[in-house]
C-alpha cells in the first residue's frame, strides 16, 4: 500500500530559515491530520550550527531522510550551481525508492529538483504538487544573474514546461504570482493554480512585553522610534531606496534604523552606513529565537522590499512575522502585490514604489509624529495576520489540496 505524501525540499528541520521552517511546519500539521509524511531533504549545514544530525530520523511522526551534497560557497554563481546539481544527483540516487507515494510535494529550490517528481508522475499515477517559492529562471534573468538566451535559461525553460504542465497543482504565494504564471504561459489551466501564502507561527510570538536581550533593551530606552529591516539583504531586495531614506534622516536623534539578516548586500549596507557617517543606524547578523522576538518587540514599524520587476516572481515571507507581532509594515514594492493591497485595505502601514525614498521618509515620519495612528496600525497589522496568514489557515489549504490530488484518480 502506498504512503500518503513525500515532501522534497533542500532545507528542513533543524535548519532555521523560512525555506526550512515552512515545510517542517506543514509536515507537522499534515501528520496531525492523519496523513503519513516522509521527507527527502538536504543535510543541514548552511543554516544550522548545532550538533551533527542523523541521516535518517523520525521527528514528530515525520520520517526524515537526508542526503549530503557539496558545500561550495553559495554566494558564488559557480558554487551555487554546483551545489544545486550535487543535491539533485544525491536525490536522483534515491529515485527507485520514490514510487511508493500517492502524492509528492516539491519546492522550487533548487529549481531543477521538481524534474524528479515530474518523471515519477510520467512513469506512475503518482500526483505531484509544485510549490513555487519563486519563479526561475525569470528571477535570475530580471536580476542579471544569468545570460538571456544562454544554456541555463534554455534548460530551465524546458524543465518548467514539463513541471508546470504536468503538475496536479501549482502553488503560487500570491495573486500577483498567479497572474504572472498565466501571463507568461507557464500554466494554461488557471484552476490548477492554488494561491496559498506563506505563514508565521504564533508560538514564535510571545505576549510578554519583556525584552531579554540587554543591548536591545538599551536601544529601546534610548531611541524614541525604531525602524526595523530584518531578513535577506540580497539581489532580490531593493536596499537603495531604504538607504537613501536613512540618509535623509541621518541627522535625527529620535529615530534608529536597525538592519538584521544576511545576503549578498549585507556588506554593501554596512559600507554605505559607514561611508556616509550615519550614526542612527546599525547592522546585526541573522537573529534567532528570543533575540528575533526581542528585536520585533522594540521596533515601531518594519520594512520589507522587492527589487523592481521582482513582483510576481517572489514574495517576501518576512512580512508575516512582522504582522504576527502587530507591527505596521512599510513596503517598497508595486501597488499590485497582495502585501501592498492588504496594508492599504486594513490601514496597517503602506507602500511606496522602488526609488521613492522621499515618500518612504514621509510614511515613517507620519508614524513618528502620531502615536495614536501607530497604535491603530499595529492593531490592524495583527488583524491582517489573524485573517489571512495564520499557520492553521494556510496549512489547511495545503491539506485540502493534497487530499483533492490524492482522490482525483480514485473517483
Secondary structure as UniProt FT lines:
FT   STRAND          3..8
FT   TURN            13..14
FT   HELIX           18..32
FT   TURN            33..34
FT   STRAND          37..42
FT   TURN            46..47
FT   STRAND          56..59
FT   TURN            60..61
FT   STRAND          62..67
FT   TURN            74..75
FT   HELIX           77..92
FT   TURN            93..94
FT   HELIX           95..99
FT   STRAND          101..107
FT   TURN            111..113
FT   HELIX           114..123
FT   STRAND          127..132
FT   TURN            136..137
FT   HELIX           138..142
FT   TURN            143..144
FT   TURN            148..149
FT   HELIX           151..166
FT   STRAND          169..172
FT   HELIX           175..183
FT   TURN            184..185
FT   HELIX           190..192
FT   STRAND          193..195
FT   HELIX           202..204
FT   HELIX           214..222
FT   STRAND          225..232
FT   TURN            235..236
FT   HELIX           240..248
FT   TURN            249..251
FT   STRAND          255..262
FT   TURN            264..265
FT   HELIX           266..275
FT   TURN            276..277
FT   STRAND          281..284
FT   HELIX           289..298
FT   STRAND          301..305
FT   TURN            308..309
FT   TURN            312..313
FT   HELIX           318..324
FT   TURN            325..326
FT   STRAND          328..332
FT   TURN            335..336
FT   HELIX           338..346
FT   STRAND          349..352
FT   TURN            354..355
FT   HELIX           357..368
FT   HELIX           371..384
FT   HELIX           385..389
FT   HELIX           391..408
FT   TURN            409..410
//
